[in-house]
Amino acid sequence: MRLEPADPLSLERQVRQALADKVSGSLLGLWLLVPEHLRLGTWDLLRAWARAEPALAPRLALHLVHEAALCRTALRADHSLRHKGFELVNGLPWLPTDSAMHDLLEAHTIPEAQRLQVALGQLRRASGHFPGQYLALDPHRLVSYSKRDLVQRRPSADERATKQAQTFFLLDTQSRQPVCLVNASSARHLSSATHELLDLAQEILPPPQGQRLLLVGDVEHFAVELFDYVREHTPFDLLSPIRSTEAFQAHCRALPQNAFTRHWAGLAIATEAFRPRRSTLSAPCYRYLQRTGERPSEYHFKGFCCTRARPEVPTLTTAFPDRWHIEEFYRFEQDLGWKRAGTLNLHIRLGQMTLALLAQALLHQLRQRLGAPFNQWDSVHLAQDLFSGLEGDLRVVQDTVLIIYYNAPKAEQWKAHFENLPQRLRDEGVDPRVPWLYNFKLDFRFK
């Protein structure tokens, strides 16, 4: 490790020299994300978040974004990543140290990370990433091995209590894209964290006039204080399952047959007004009692509670089952930065996870552009076979950085998206100049 000058003039001089040296390496696949940066406008987001030295801090943030895209947690100078093109895609001539990245995240607060999430979410909404009819709430809890004295929680009734690092996600179930997230220690209650999550969601996805978006939660979201908060302070409706207790089953079996509306063979639903105990609001919630089976001896009952009356069939047969897309999201994307508990300095952790959220938005756009089979690849597959698996070289031709790939899969298909890129971006109304590369343009060739 050695000290390097980081003033604007030195950075520009060294980056221009490195670009002129015709880099060749195996990490040049990351340059496929640069057009998606330009389309999404992430440079302006990072400059607003960095609020520091405009030449350096946003480029360090780009390092963290691309580090997340590689599904790696530490790509610093002592990890032998030089001479492969990784630092140049961030607009830097060298790899930063761990301490430099820690200082960058340490300098930013939780509200600043949340403002970055809101700005990113609004850009994604404008880009059509969030249809915004059904939203899934879900906590993502990881075992923490911290030596700190922390509250311990049971992952389930038959497991021992452990220290946990908690992250709470909100996902659009139609596009399967994350809207926002908040993090917490083991001590924080789900209802309190969900309040914070929904405050962010209201800024990102304000419902159209006269409409209410549906939030779909798990059984642990069936909490009176949370239902009252959603009804009183948000423009959303909340649906969650009801715990299947003996008293609930007895209540369902005691209802007359005509209380249930039969929708098709084996499915009948009853709807009733329901006022949760200890609720501070006078208006009722609504309870859906779902009965499956054809003969009384085979009846099975399941209950759901909603803050407002909604059409029962689409609510129970479409909105609630779609909630489980969030598990697919974890399987696909958690390696970007949500698989390990990491530090319990919550502002540092939230900053890193928010930048991973930005990386996930870029990957989504790239998957949509590349099509099959790449749109079915999870983040690890993309990192290994595209971002770390493409051999190529980089050279400067006049005012354009030219990336040449030698082993790109489906190269003929890719040419339609990446060759003559400056003109393609101009046709889309996007400035083709790359601001963190001192306004060089970018183009690709496939050999």
C-alpha positions in Angstrom: 0.0 0.0 0.0 1.3 3.5 -0.8 0.0 7.0 -0.8 -1.2 8.4 -4.1 -2.3 12.0 -5.0 -6.1 12.3 -5.2 -6.5 16.0 -6.2 -8.7 16.5 -9.3 -5.8 17.4 -11.6 -3.7 14.3 -10.6 -6.7 12.0 -10.9 -7.5 13.2 -14.4 -3.9 13.0 -15.6 -3.4 9.5 -14.3 -6.8 8.2 -15.6 -6.1 9.6 -19.1 -2.7 8.0 -19.1 -4.1 4.7 -18.0 -6.7 4.8 -20.7 -4.0 5.5 -23.3 -2.0 2.5 -22.1 -4.4 0.0 -23.8 -5.5 -2.0 -20.8 -6.1 -5.8 -21.3 -7.9 -7.8 -18.6 -10.6 -10.1 -17.4 -12.8 -7.6 -15.5 -13.7 -5.5 -18.5 -17.2 -7.1 -18.5 -18.1 -4.5 -15.9 -18.0 -1.8 -18.6 -21.3 -3.2 -19.8 -22.8 -1.5 -16.8 -21.6 2.0 -17.9 -24.4 2.5 -20.5 -27.0 1.6 -17.8 -25.4 4.1 -15.4 -25.9 6.8 -18.1 -29.5 5.7 -18.7 -30.4 5.7 -15.0 -28.5 8.8 -14.1 -26.6 7.3 -11.2 -23.6 9.7 -11.4 -25.8 12.6 -10.3 -27.2 10.4 -7.5 -23.8 9.6 -6.2 -22.6 13.2 -6.4 -25.6 14.3 -4.3 -25.0 11.5 -1.8 -21.2 12.1 -1.6 -21.6 15.8 -0.8 -17.8 15.9 -0.5 -14.8 16.3 -2.8 -16.5 16.1 -6.2 -13.5 14.5 -7.9 -13.0 11.6 -5.5 -15.9 10.7 -3.3 -18.4 9.8 -6.0 -15.7 7.6 -7.7 -15.1 5.8 -4.5 -18.9 5.2 -4.3 -18.8 3.8 -7.8 -16.1 1.4 -6.6 -18.6 0.1 -4.0 -21.4 -0.2 -6.6 -19.2 -2.3 -8.9 -17.8 -4.2 -6.0 -21.4 -5.2 -5.2 -22.0 -6.2 -8.9 -19.1 -8.6 -8.6 -20.7 -10.1 -5.5 -17.5 -9.5 -3.6 -17.1 -7.7 -0.2 -13.6 -6.3 -0.5 -11.8 -5.5 -3.7 -9.0 -3.4 -2.4 -5.3 -2.9 -3.4 -4.1 -6.0 -1.6 -6.4 -8.3 -3.5 -4.4 -8.3 -6.8 -7.0 -6.6 -8.9 -4.8 -4.1 -10.5 -4.0 -4.2 -14.3 -7.5 -5.8 -15.0 -9.4 -2.6 -15.7 -11.5 -2.6 -12.5 -10.2 0.7 -11.2 -10.7 2.5 -14.5 -14.4 1.7 -14.8 -14.7 3.8 -11.5 -12.8 6.7 -13.0 -9.8 6.0 -10.7 -6.2 5.2 -11.6 -5.7 3.0 -8.5 -7.6 0.8 -6.0 -8.6 2.4 -2.7 -7.7 1.0 0.6 -10.1 -0.5 3.2 -9.6 2.6 5.4 -10.5 5.0 2.6 -13.8 3.1 1.9 -14.5 3.0 5.7 -14.0 6.7 6.0 -16.3 7.3 3.0 -19.2 5.3 4.6 -18.4 6.6 8.1 -18.9 10.2 6.9 -22.6 9.6 5.8 -25.6 9.3 8.0 -28.7 7.0 7.8 -30.9 9.9 6.6 -28.5 10.5 3.7 -28.7 6.8 2.7 -32.4 7.0 2.8 -32.5 10.1 0.6 -30.4 8.2 -1.9 -32.9 5.3 -1.8 -35.8 7.7 -2.4 -34.0 9.4 -5.3 -33.1 6.0 -6.8 -36.6 4.7 -6.4 -38.1 7.8 -8.0 -35.8 7.3 -11.0 -36.8 3.7 -11.2 -40.5 4.5 -11.0 -40.1 6.9 -13.9 -38.3 4.2 -15.8 -41.2 1.8 -15.4 -39.5 -0.6 -12.9 -42.3 -0.5 -10.4 -45.9 -1.3 -11.7 -46.8 -0.6 -8.1 -50.1 -2.5 -7.6 -48.9 -5.1 -5.0 -46.0 -4.6 -2.7 -44.5 -7.3 -0.5 -43.1 -6.6 3.0 -40.5 -9.0 4.4 -37.8 -9.1 7.0 -34.4 -10.6 5.9 -32.7 -11.7 9.1 -29.1 -12.9 9.3 -27.2 -14.5 12.1 -24.7 -12.0 13.6 -21.5 -13.2 15.1 -20.7 -9.9 16.8 -19.2 -10.0 20.2 -21.4 -7.2 21.3 -24.1 -7.6 24.0 -27.2 -7.8 21.8 -30.8 -8.9 22.1 -31.3 -12.5 20.9 -34.3 -13.6 18.9 -35.6 -17.0 17.8 -35.6 -17.5 14.0 -38.6 -19.9 14.6 -40.3 -21.5 17.5 -38.2 -24.7 17.3 -34.8 -22.9 17.0 -32.6 -21.4 19.7 -32.4 -17.6 20.0 -29.4 -16.0 18.3 -28.0 -12.5 17.7 -29.4 -11.1 14.4 -28.8 -8.4 11.9 -32.1 -7.4 10.5 -32.9 -5.9 7.1 -36.5 -5.0 6.1 -37.3 -5.0 2.4 -40.2 -3.7 0.3 -40.6 -5.4 -3.1 -42.8 -4.8 -6.1 -44.2 -8.3 -6.6 -45.1 -7.8 -10.3 -41.6 -6.7 -11.5 -39.9 -8.5 -8.5 -37.8 -5.4 -7.9 -36.8 -3.9 -4.5 -38.3 -0.5 -3.8 -36.4 0.3 -0.6 -35.0 -1.2 2.6 -34.1 -0.3 6.2 -31.8 -2.1 8.6 -31.7 -2.6 12.3 -30.1 -4.5 15.2 -31.8 -7.4 16.9 -33.4 -5.1 19.4 -35.7 -3.3 16.9 -39.3 -4.4 16.7 -40.8 -5.3 13.3 -43.6 -2.7 13.6 -41.2 0.2 14.2 -39.0 -0.7 11.3 -42.0 -1.1 9.0 -43.1 2.5 9.9 -39.8 3.7 8.6 -40.0 1.5 5.5 -43.5 2.8 4.6 -42.4 6.4 5.0 -39.8 5.8 2.3 -42.3 4.0 0.2 -44.8 6.9 0.2 -42.1 9.2 -1.3 -41.1 6.6 -3.9 -44.6 5.3 -4.9 -47.3 7.8 -4.1 -50.6 6.1 -5.1 -52.6 7.7 -8.0 -55.4 9.9 -6.9 -58.2 7.8 -5.4 -56.3 4.5 -5.4 -54.6 2.6 -2.6 -51.7 0.2 -3.2 -51.8 -3.1 -1.4 -49.1 -4.2 1.0 -48.8 -7.9 1.5 -47.1 -9.1 4.7 -46.3 -12.3 6.6 -48.1 -13.5 9.7 -45.7 -11.5 11.9 -47.1 -8.3 10.3 -50.5 -9.1 11.9 -49.9 -6.6 14.7 -52.5 -4.2 16.0 -50.2 -1.2 16.2 -49.0 -1.8 12.6 -52.5 -2.1 11.2 -53.5 1.1 13.0 -50.5 3.0 11.7 -51.1 1.9 8.1 -54.8 2.9 8.3 -54.1 6.3 10.0 -50.8 7.5 8.4 -50.3 5.9 5.0 -52.2 5.7 1.6 -51.7 1.9 1.6 -53.8 -1.1 2.5 -52.2 -3.9 4.4 -53.0 -7.6 4.1 -51.5 -10.3 6.3 -52.4 -13.9 7.3 -53.9 -14.6 10.7 -52.4 -17.0 13.1 -54.3 -20.3 12.9 -55.2 -20.8 16.6 -57.7 -23.3 18.0 -60.1 -20.3 18.7 -59.8 -19.2 15.1 -60.5 -22.7 13.7 -63.5 -23.1 16.1 -64.9 -19.7 14.9 -64.7 -20.7 11.2 -66.3 -24.1 11.8 -69.2 -22.4 13.8 -70.1 -20.2 10.8 -73.2 -21.3 8.8 -72.7 -22.6 5.3 -74.4 -19.6 3.7 -71.7 -17.3 5.3 -69.3 -18.6 2.7 -69.4 -17.7 -1.0 -68.3 -20.6 -3.2 -66.1 -19.4 -6.0 -65.0 -22.7 -7.6 -64.7 -26.3 -6.6 -62.8 -26.6 -3.3 -62.7 -22.8 -2.6 -65.1 -20.7 -0.6 -64.5 -17.4 1.1 -66.4 -15.5 3.9 -65.8 -11.8 4.6 -66.6 -10.2 7.9 -65.9 -6.9 9.6 -63.3 -7.3 12.3 -62.1 -4.9 15.0 -58.7 -5.9 16.4 -58.5 -5.9 20.2 -56.6 -2.9 21.6 -57.1 -1.0 18.3 -57.3 2.8 18.9 -59.4 3.4 15.7 -63.2 3.1 15.5 -63.3 1.9 11.9 -63.1 -1.9 11.5 -60.7 -4.0 9.6 -61.9 -6.9 7.4 -61.2 -10.5 7.8 -61.3 -13.1 4.9 -61.9 -16.7 6.0 -60.7 -19.0 3.2 -62.2 -22.5 3.2 -60.8 -25.3 1.1 -62.2 -28.8 0.6 -65.5 -30.1 -0.6 -66.8 -32.2 2.3 -67.1 -30.9 5.9 -64.7 -33.5 7.2 -62.1 -32.2 4.8 -62.5 -28.5 5.4 -59.3 -26.5 6.0 -59.5 -22.9 7.1 -57.0 -20.1 6.7 -57.6 -16.5 7.7 -56.4 -13.1 6.4 -56.9 -9.6 7.7 -56.9 -6.4 5.6 -57.1 -2.8 6.7 -59.9 -2.1 4.1 -62.4 -4.2 2.2 -61.0 -5.3 -1.2 -62.2 -7.8 -3.8 -61.6 -11.1 -2.1 -60.8 -13.4 -5.0 -57.9 -11.4 -6.6 -56.7 -10.5 -3.1 -56.3 -14.1 -1.9 -55.5 -15.8 -5.2 -53.2 -13.3 -6.9 -51.9 -10.7 -4.5 -51.0 -12.9 -1.6 -49.4 -15.8 -3.5 -47.3 -13.2 -5.5 -45.8 -12.2 -2.2 -43.5 -15.2 -2.3 -41.6 -13.6 -5.2 -39.6 -11.9 -2.5 -37.9 -15.3 -1.7 -36.9 -15.5 -5.4 -35.5 -12.1 -5.1 -33.3 -13.1 -2.1 -32.1 -16.2 -4.0 -31.2 -14.1 -7.1 -29.8 -11.0 -5.5 -28.7 -11.4 -1.9 -25.0 -12.0 -2.9 -24.9 -8.3 -4.0 -24.6 -7.2 -0.4 -27.4 -8.7 1.7 -26.1 -12.2 2.5 -23.6 -11.4 5.3 -24.4 -9.5 8.4 -21.3 -7.3 8.2 -20.7 -4.5 10.6 -23.2 -3.4 13.3 -22.4 0.3 12.7 -25.8 0.7 11.2 -25.0 3.9 9.1 -22.0 2.2 7.5 -24.0 -1.0 6.8 -27.0 1.0 5.4 -24.8 3.0 3.1 -23.2 -0.1 1.7 -26.6 -1.9 1.3 -28.0 1.2 -0.4 -25.2 1.2 -3.0 -25.8 -2.5 -3.5 -29.4 -1.5 -4.2 -28.1 0.8 -6.9 -26.0 -2.1 -8.4 -29.1 -4.3 -8.4 -31.0 -1.6 -10.5 -28.2 -1.6 -13.0 -28.2 -5.4 -13.2 -32.0 -5.4 -13.8 -31.6 -3.0 -16.7 -28.8 -5.0 -18.2 -30.7 -8.3 -17.9 -33.7 -6.7 -19.7 -31.5 -5.5 -22.5 -29.6 -8.8 -23.0 -32.7 -11.0 -22.9 -32.6 -14.8 -22.6 -30.8 -16.6 -21.2 -29.1 -13.8 -19.3 -32.3 -12.4 -17.8 -32.5 -15.7 -15.8 -29.0 -15.6 -14.4 -28.7 -14.7 -10.7 -26.2 -12.1 -9.6 -23.4 -14.6 -8.9 -23.8 -16.1 -12.4 -23.6 -12.6 -14.0 -20.5 -11.8 -11.9 -18.6 -14.9 -12.7 -19.5 -15.4 -16.4 -19.9 -11.8 -17.6 -18.3 -9.3 -15.4 -15.3 -11.5 -14.5 -15.4 -13.9 -17.5 -15.1 -11.7 -20.6 -11.6 -11.3 -22.0 -11.0 -8.0 -23.7 -8.9 -4.9 -24.1 -9.5 -1.2 -23.8 -8.1 1.6 -25.9 -8.8 5.2 -26.7 -9.8 6.3 -30.2 -10.0 10.1 -30.3 -12.7 11.0 -27.8 -14.1 7.5 -27.3 -13.1 4.6 -25.0 -13.3 1.5 -27.1 -13.9 -1.9 -25.4 -13.2 -5.0 -27.5 -14.5 -8.4 -26.3 -13.1 -11.6 -27.8 -15.2 -14.3 -26.2 -18.6 -12.7 -25.7 -21.6 -15.2 -25.8 -24.2 -14.4 -28.4 -22.0 -11.7 -29.8 -24.2 -11.1 -32.8 -27.2 -10.4 -30.5 -25.1 -8.0 -28.4 -24.0 -6.0 -31.3 -27.5 -4.6 -31.7 -27.3 -3.1 -28.2 -23.7 -2.0 -27.8 -22.0 -1.3 -31.1 -22.2 2.4 -32.1 -23.3 3.1 -28.6 -22.9 6.9 -28.6 -25.5 7.2 -31.4 -27.8 4.8 -29.8 -27.7 6.8 -26.5 -28.3 10.0 -28.4 -31.3 8.4 -30.1 -32.7 7.6 -26.6 -32.1 11.2 -25.4 -29.1 10.3 -23.2 -25.9 12.2 -23.2 -23.2 9.6 -24.4 -20.4 11.3 -22.5 -19.2 9.5 -19.3 -18.8 12.2 -16.6 -16.5 10.2 -14.3 -14.3 9.4 -17.3 -13.8 13.1 -18.1 -16.5 13.1 -20.8 -15.0 10.3 -22.9 -17.7 8.5 -24.8 -17.9 4.7 -24.8 -18.2 2.1 -27.6 -17.9 -1.6 -27.9 -16.7 -4.1 -30.5 -17.0 -7.9 -30.6 -14.4 -10.1 -32.2 
